[in-house]
Amino acid sequence: MEERSHFDLLVIGTGAAGLSSALGFIEAAAERGESPSVAVVERSSEQERGGATKGSWANLMVNPEGVVDPDVIQRVIDSHPEVDEAYFRTLEAAAGEAVDWLGKHGVTLDHTPTGFAMESTYRATVGGGQAIVEALTEAIERYPAVSFHYETEAVRLRLNGAGRVDGVLVRGADGLLRVLSAGSVVVACGGFEGNYEMLTRYVGPRAGEIVPVVPAVRNNVGDGLRMITEIGGDTAGQFDMLHVQLVDSRSSKPDAGIFGVPYGIIVNKAAERFVDEGSRTFEGLNESLAFEVWRNQNSAAYFIGDAQTFSIPGFEHLNQTDLAPVEADTIPGLARGLGLDPEKLEATVSAFNSAVQDGTFDVSRCDGKRTTGLAIDKTNWARTLSEGPFRAYPVKTAVTFSFGGVRTDVRARVLTPGGTPIPHLYAAGVATGVWYQEYPGALSVLRCVVFGRIAGREAAQAARP
Ligand SMILES: Cc1cc2nc3c(=O)[nH]c(=O)nc-3n(C[C@H](O)[C@H](O)[C@H](O)COP(=O)(O)OP(=O)(O)OC[C@H]3O[C@@H](n4cnc5c(N)ncnc54)[C@H](O)[C@@H]3O)c2cc1C
């Protein structure tokens, strides 16, 4: 094993968190006229860099003024006694500036409303997460004292005799280990969403069967969590919960998401409804429904609509699969196409249709148009499924990220269980655990950018003599 280089900062990961850390560090140092050296190590190849961020829509939960919905922040804070309120208050306070910073680096946002009822205001990143990865990488690469190490995996954090992190043991594409020594290290290598063994260990039996929503998720195998807990860092976040979504189970397209469920019905293999499809808006329902489909429905369900459902203006944008839905002129015919019991599905749809109440259907708000008298009623957007052709997507559960990770403070410093920061060690993004019960959507990239920049700036500050 041979020590090849020293860097003032070493960042692990090229997603939104890692790139924001590296650039935050470079900019903070440049403000003082300094040009310290930076290494960024990344498991994937240069072509595949960018992690889950690259495949992300990168919607950001800010209104056009850059303000995060305060009700959502409060809901997150109230969701569990372990939630770190200071973390979310920092996110809330820094979000606008982070959005401006992305803008300064050429990332543009779009605030065109979806037209569908939503639980909070989003701004879409034009070009999605790929635009963020490209813009930040370009800005970092303009800096002369930076080196990217692709196909290089961080294996272990190195401590000096006093317990301060001073480097990382890495394995290159040649299979050989070497140490990159560093003034500070930022761990930004995602969660354990790509690790079958850890998913089973933390989330439960069969969790490893949950497919990754995009292939890059497979690179995130909990290395940050493992490396940090090995040296005494603490954990946070709900380890037995994941951010998941439904995808077309027939498709091999990355992110073949199916989000239109609130406007139709969903049934299991027994051709029975098992949730109130109208309990929440499409983006609000997504995670809990997909988790339920995995946990209690053996990761198989069928979203069903009729001609009215599929002709809702813009409905195609809620379903990103590359495959056409299964289609039939009758419900029994649709059941046969899906491999379900035709009589049972007809009975389910007919009971549902009989329970639908009068009211005005309105996709743009929770319209209160509901069913009554069913074992599980649908409380919004309930219309009879009566106009052929009938269409359906078979769906399964896909994982985006894990909730459990390492514990940091608002300065992105990694903490021990006693609350002591481990000197010169920072973490950001999905590697850090913050969510309990529910992830409300559109806050993941935002928190990666906010706390990635904080980690970089803190490391720059710590590097000062
Ligand atoms: C399809 C999709 C849609 C999404 N939509 C949204 C959205 O609209 N809004 C939102 O906020 N969030 C969204 N997300 C989630 C969000 O994009 C991610 O949670 C976030 O971008 C993760 O960023 P990160 O930097 O923590 O991790 P990543 O972007 O995954 O980066 C981690 C990097 O670390 C590398 N790595 C892992 N282990 C090692 C190791 N040992 N050594 C070296 N490198 C390593 C990986 O290869 C990867 O490149 C979406 C995600 C997906 C996949």
The ligand as a Gaussian input file, in Angstrom:
#p B3LYP/6-31G(d) Opt

LIG

0 1
 C      -35.862000       8.898000     -10.680000
 C      -35.596000       9.796000      -9.506000
 C      -36.379000      10.928000      -9.320000
 C      -36.134000      11.755000      -8.234000
 N      -36.842000      12.913000      -8.128000
 C      -36.511000      13.786000      -7.147000
 C      -37.099000      15.076000      -7.111000
 O      -37.902000      15.427000      -7.969000
 N      -36.728000      15.916000      -6.103000
 C      -35.821000      15.551000      -5.136000
 O      -35.524000      16.348000      -4.246000
 N      -35.249000      14.345000      -5.156000
 C      -35.551000      13.465000      -6.147000
 N      -34.931000      12.261000      -6.198000
 C      -33.994000      11.902000      -5.120000
 C      -32.689000      12.669000      -5.232000
 O      -32.330000      12.828000      -6.589000
 C      -31.571000      11.942000      -4.486000
 O      -32.008000      11.605000      -3.190000
 C      -30.321000      12.818000      -4.377000
 O      -30.008000      13.380000      -5.628000
 C      -29.168000      12.000000      -3.837000
 O      -27.986000      12.753000      -3.915000
 P      -26.668000      12.272000      -3.160000
 O      -25.600000      13.208000      -3.570000
 O      -26.918000      12.078000      -1.709000
 O      -26.404000      10.792000      -3.729000
 P      -26.117000      10.330000      -5.248000
 O      -26.579000      11.315000      -6.240000
 O      -26.629000       8.945000      -5.380000
 O      -24.515000      10.297000      -5.315000
 C      -23.782000       9.367000      -4.552000
 C      -22.544000       8.993000      -5.366000
 O      -21.639000       8.284000      -4.522000
 C      -21.037000       7.253000      -5.303000
 N      -20.521000       6.245000      -4.360000
 C      -21.230000       5.399000      -3.576000
 N      -20.393000       4.692000      -2.786000
 C      -19.133000       5.085000      -3.111000
 C      -17.837000       4.715000      -2.634000
 N      -17.630000       3.809000      -1.670000
 N      -16.752000       5.332000      -3.172000
 C      -16.908000       6.250000      -4.171000
 N      -18.117000       6.639000      -4.652000
 C      -19.219000       6.064000      -4.105000
 C      -22.149000       6.762000      -6.190000
 O      -21.647000       6.081000      -7.314000
 C      -22.849000       8.083000      -6.540000
 O      -22.318000       8.637000      -7.716000
 C      -35.128000      11.427000      -7.296000
 C      -34.313000      10.318000      -7.500000
 C      -34.539000       9.508000      -8.606000
 C      -33.635000       8.331000      -8.815000

